[in-house]
Amino acid sequence: MKKPRAQKGDTEADLTKKFEAFKQEKRDLQTRIKGWLLVLPAFIVFAFGIIRWALRSQNRDKIHV
């Protein structure tokens, strides 16, 4: 994502449109990153818990009294 640059022949309206598109693209990217930062840690903790539960369950089956 690069900042928009003025080119020869661009009017003020063209520059405003380019800058608004850039700001919207930046907001969308930030929203996606926030979503991943919300979901990913929860998924990692969940996966770790499932793996730990499976390993403990497996070890309990090996115990003979």
C-alpha positions in Angstrom: 0.0 0.0 0.0 1.6 3.2 -1.2 0.5 6.8 -0.6 -1.1 8.3 -3.7 1.2 10.6 -5.7 0.2 13.6 -7.8 0.7 13.1 -11.5 0.7 15.6 -14.2 -2.8 16.6 -15.2 -4.4 15.6 -11.9 -7.0 18.0 -10.6 -7.8 18.7 -7.0 -10.8 16.4 -7.2 -8.7 13.6 -8.6 -6.2 13.9 -5.8 -9.0 14.0 -3.2 -10.5 10.9 -4.7 -7.1 9.1 -4.7 -6.5 10.1 -1.1 -9.9 9.0 0.1 -9.4 5.6 -1.6 -6.1 5.3 0.1 -7.6 6.1 3.5 -10.4 3.6 3.0 -7.9 0.9 1.9 -5.9 1.6 5.1 -9.0 1.4 7.3 -10.0 -1.9 5.7 -6.5 -3.3 6.3 -6.5 -2.2 9.9 -10.0 -3.7 10.4 -8.7 -7.1 9.0 -5.7 -7.0 11.3 -7.8 -6.2 14.3 -10.0 -9.2 13.5 -7.1 -11.5 13.2 -5.6 -10.2 16.4 -8.9 -10.9 18.1 -9.5 -14.4 16.7 -6.0 -15.8 16.4 -4.9 -15.8 20.0 -8.2 -17.3 21.1 -7.8 -20.1 18.5 -4.2 -20.8 19.6 -5.3 -21.1 23.3 -8.3 -23.3 22.2 -6.0 -25.6 20.1 -3.4 -25.8 22.9 -6.2 -26.9 25.3 -7.5 -29.5 23.0 -4.0 -30.9 22.4 -3.3 -30.9 26.1 -6.6 -32.6 26.9 -5.9 -35.3 24.3 -2.4 -36.0 25.6 -3.7 -36.2 29.2 -6.5 -38.5 28.1 -4.0 -40.7 26.3 -1.7 -40.9 29.4 -4.7 -41.9 31.6 -5.4 -44.8 29.4 -1.8 -46.1 29.9 -2.1 -46.2 33.7 -2.7 -49.8 35.1 -3.6 -50.1 38.7 
